[in-house]
Amino acid sequence: MDESMKGNYSTEEIIFIVDELERIFERRTFEDQTPYEVLVRTILSQRTRDENTDKATENLFSVYHTMEEVADAPVEEIAKLVKQAGFYNVKAGRIKEVSNILLEEYEGVVPDDLNELMKLPGVGRKTANCVLVFGFQEDAIPVDVHVHRISNRLGLVHTKEPEETEEVLREIVPQEYWLPINDLMVQFGQNICKPINPQHMQCPFTDLCELYNSELD
């Protein structure tokens, strides 16, 4: 790893950030969903808002309850049900294809292995890590636009690509804190550290934040 990609945070400061985020936000869990449902939800979540993802997921599984039913469903019917998620024709095709592959090649079991998950169509590293975290409660760090942006703004990392951000976070964050990072930073990014006009006055990390302190200079 290029050491220049790391910020100057101590382990104690990193733990403080995670603990403070847990104090502010309630962690969302998907313990009532199977790994398959989490996988489908994560595919639907790509480039759409959480509330639309939730509605599309609910619509789909209210009609087709199992992997087998989804695999056998007409792709046009899947698309109608997940329309709120956006890019619904592409996502419907992927969900049907992934369901068939899981049945044919994995005996209907979603793999709990990053590399195996990434073999599935439309499943990149972030999606695979989301399945590990939310479907299997396995230690992983999914890096989406929020996690990538916030980590760089705070100065936890100095990276250009999400994959680099994940690599650095895995190095500097104690493993027992990996599970909550994605969900907490997503909520932080949606409510406080917004892409445009971040709410500095609501942020508990201004003393640490590289972006905030650079704007004071």
C-alpha positions as CSV (number, residue, x, y, z in Angstrom):
1,M,0.0,0.0,0.0
2,D,1.1,3.5,-0.8
3,E,1.5,5.1,2.6
4,S,0.6,8.5,1.2
5,M,-3.0,7.2,0.9
6,K,-3.3,7.1,4.7
7,G,-4.3,10.1,6.8
8,N,-2.7,11.1,10.1
9,Y,-5.4,9.7,12.4
10,S,-4.6,7.7,15.4
11,T,-6.6,4.5,16.2
12,E,-8.2,6.3,19.1
13,E,-9.5,9.1,16.8
14,I,-10.8,6.6,14.3
15,I,-12.7,4.7,17.1
16,F,-14.0,8.1,18.3
17,I,-15.5,8.7,14.9
18,V,-17.2,5.4,14.7
19,D,-18.5,5.6,18.3
20,E,-19.8,9.2,17.6
21,L,-21.6,8.1,14.5
22,E,-23.2,5.3,16.4
23,R,-24.4,7.8,19.0
24,I,-26.0,10.0,16.4
25,F,-27.5,7.4,14.1
26,E,-29.3,4.2,14.7
27,R,-27.7,1.3,12.7
28,R,-30.0,-0.2,10.2
29,T,-29.9,-4.0,10.0
30,F,-31.4,-6.5,7.6
31,E,-31.4,-9.5,10.0
32,D,-34.9,-10.4,8.9
33,Q,-33.8,-10.7,5.3
34,T,-32.0,-13.7,3.8
35,P,-28.7,-13.3,2.0
36,Y,-30.6,-13.7,-1.3
37,E,-32.9,-10.9,-0.4
38,V,-30.0,-8.7,0.7
39,L,-28.3,-9.5,-2.6
40,V,-31.3,-8.5,-4.6
41,R,-31.9,-5.4,-2.6
42,T,-28.3,-4.3,-3.1
43,I,-28.5,-4.8,-6.9
44,L,-31.7,-2.7,-6.8
45,S,-29.9,0.0,-4.7
46,Q,-27.4,0.9,-7.3
47,R,-27.8,4.5,-8.3
48,T,-31.1,5.1,-6.5
49,R,-32.4,6.4,-3.2
50,D,-32.9,4.1,-0.2
51,E,-36.7,4.7,0.0
52,N,-37.0,3.7,-3.7
53,T,-34.9,0.6,-3.1
54,D,-37.0,-0.4,-0.1
55,K,-40.2,0.0,-2.0
56,A,-39.0,-1.9,-5.1
57,T,-37.6,-4.8,-2.9
58,E,-40.9,-5.0,-1.0
59,N,-42.9,-5.0,-4.3
60,L,-40.8,-7.8,-5.8
61,F,-40.9,-10.1,-2.8
62,S,-44.6,-9.5,-2.2
63,V,-45.3,-11.3,-5.5
64,Y,-42.3,-13.6,-6.0
65,H,-41.3,-15.1,-2.6
66,T,-38.4,-17.3,-3.4
67,M,-35.3,-17.5,-5.6
68,E,-37.0,-20.1,-7.7
69,E,-40.1,-17.9,-8.3
70,V,-37.9,-15.0,-9.3
71,A,-35.8,-17.1,-11.6
72,D,-39.0,-18.4,-13.4
73,A,-40.7,-15.0,-13.5
74,P,-41.0,-13.1,-16.8
75,V,-38.4,-10.4,-16.8
76,E,-41.0,-7.9,-17.9
77,E,-43.0,-8.6,-14.7
78,I,-39.9,-8.2,-12.5
79,A,-39.2,-4.9,-14.2
80,K,-42.7,-3.6,-13.5
81,L,-42.4,-4.5,-9.8
82,V,-38.9,-2.8,-9.4
83,K,-39.7,0.2,-11.5
84,Q,-39.2,2.6,-8.6
85,A,-35.6,1.6,-8.3
86,G,-34.6,3.2,-11.6
87,F,-32.8,1.5,-14.5
88,Y,-35.4,-1.2,-13.9
89,N,-35.1,-3.1,-17.1
90,V,-31.4,-3.6,-16.6
91,K,-31.8,-4.5,-12.9
92,A,-34.7,-6.9,-13.6
93,G,-32.5,-8.7,-16.2
94,R,-29.6,-9.0,-13.7
95,I,-31.8,-10.2,-10.9
96,K,-33.3,-12.9,-13.0
97,E,-29.9,-13.9,-14.4
98,V,-28.3,-14.0,-11.0
99,S,-31.2,-16.1,-9.6
100,N,-30.8,-18.7,-12.3
101,I,-27.0,-18.8,-11.8
102,L,-27.4,-19.3,-8.1
103,L,-29.8,-22.2,-8.7
104,E,-27.8,-23.8,-11.4
105,E,-24.2,-23.3,-10.1
106,Y,-24.5,-22.8,-6.3
107,E,-27.4,-25.1,-5.4
108,G,-29.6,-22.1,-4.6
109,V,-27.2,-20.8,-1.9
110,V,-25.7,-17.3,-2.0
111,P,-22.0,-17.7,-1.5
112,D,-20.4,-16.0,1.5
113,D,-17.1,-15.4,-0.3
114,L,-16.2,-12.1,-1.9
115,N,-14.6,-13.5,-5.0
116,E,-17.5,-15.9,-5.7
117,L,-20.0,-13.1,-5.2
118,M,-18.1,-10.9,-7.7
119,K,-18.5,-13.6,-10.4
120,L,-22.2,-12.9,-10.5
121,P,-23.4,-10.5,-13.2
122,G,-23.8,-6.9,-11.9
123,V,-22.1,-7.6,-8.6
124,G,-19.0,-5.5,-8.0
125,R,-16.8,-5.2,-5.0
126,K,-19.1,-2.8,-3.1
127,T,-22.2,-4.9,-3.7
128,A,-20.4,-8.1,-2.7
129,N,-19.2,-6.5,0.5
130,C,-22.7,-5.3,1.3
131,V,-23.9,-8.9,1.0
132,L,-21.2,-10.0,3.4
133,V,-22.0,-7.3,5.9
134,F,-25.8,-7.2,5.8
135,G,-26.5,-10.8,4.6
136,F,-24.0,-12.7,6.6
137,Q,-22.8,-10.2,9.3
138,E,-19.2,-10.9,8.2
139,D,-16.5,-8.3,8.7
140,A,-16.2,-6.2,5.5
141,I,-16.2,-2.6,4.5
142,P,-18.5,-1.7,1.5
143,V,-17.2,1.5,0.0
144,D,-19.9,3.5,-1.9
145,V,-19.9,7.2,-2.9
146,H,-20.7,8.3,0.7
147,V,-17.9,6.3,2.3
148,H,-15.4,7.3,-0.3
149,R,-16.3,11.0,-0.1
150,I,-16.5,11.2,3.7
151,S,-13.3,9.3,4.2
152,N,-11.4,11.7,2.0
153,R,-13.1,14.8,3.3
154,L,-12.2,13.9,6.9
155,G,-8.7,13.0,5.8
156,L,-8.9,9.4,6.9
157,V,-7.7,8.5,3.5
158,H,-6.2,10.3,0.5
159,T,-7.4,8.2,-2.4
160,K,-8.9,8.5,-5.8
161,E,-10.7,5.2,-6.2
162,P,-13.2,3.4,-3.9
163,E,-11.1,0.3,-4.0
164,E,-8.2,2.3,-2.6
165,T,-10.4,3.7,0.1
166,E,-11.5,0.2,1.1
167,E,-7.8,-1.0,1.2
168,V,-6.8,1.9,3.5
169,L,-9.8,1.6,5.8
170,R,-9.2,-2.1,6.2
171,E,-5.7,-1.2,7.3
172,I,-6.4,1.6,9.7
173,V,-9.8,0.7,11.2
174,P,-9.8,-2.0,13.9
175,Q,-11.7,-5.0,12.5
176,E,-14.3,-5.0,15.2
177,Y,-15.5,-1.6,13.8
178,W,-15.8,-2.7,10.2
179,L,-19.5,-3.9,10.2
180,P,-21.1,-0.6,11.0
181,I,-19.0,1.7,8.9
182,N,-21.0,1.7,5.7
183,D,-24.4,2.2,7.2
184,L,-23.2,4.9,9.6
185,M,-21.3,6.8,6.9
186,V,-24.2,6.6,4.5
187,Q,-26.5,8.2,7.0
188,F,-23.9,10.8,7.9
189,G,-23.5,11.6,4.2
190,Q,-27.2,11.8,3.6
191,N,-27.9,14.1,6.6
192,I,-24.8,16.1,7.5
193,C,-21.7,15.5,5.2
194,K,-23.8,16.1,2.1
195,P,-22.1,16.1,-1.4
196,I,-23.1,19.8,-1.8
197,N,-23.2,22.2,1.2
198,P,-22.0,19.9,4.0
199,Q,-23.6,20.9,7.3
200,H,-20.4,21.9,9.2
201,M,-22.4,23.3,12.1
202,Q,-24.0,19.9,12.7
203,C,-20.8,17.9,12.3
204,P,-19.1,16.6,15.4
205,F,-15.8,16.1,13.6
206,T,-14.8,19.7,12.6
207,D,-11.8,19.6,14.9
208,L,-10.5,16.6,12.9
209,C,-11.9,17.3,9.4
210,E,-9.4,18.2,6.8
211,L,-12.0,19.8,4.5
212,Y,-13.4,22.0,7.3
213,N,-10.0,23.2,8.5
214,S,-8.8,23.9,4.9
215,E,-11.8,26.2,4.4
216,L,-10.8,28.1,7.5
217,D,-7.3,28.8,6.1
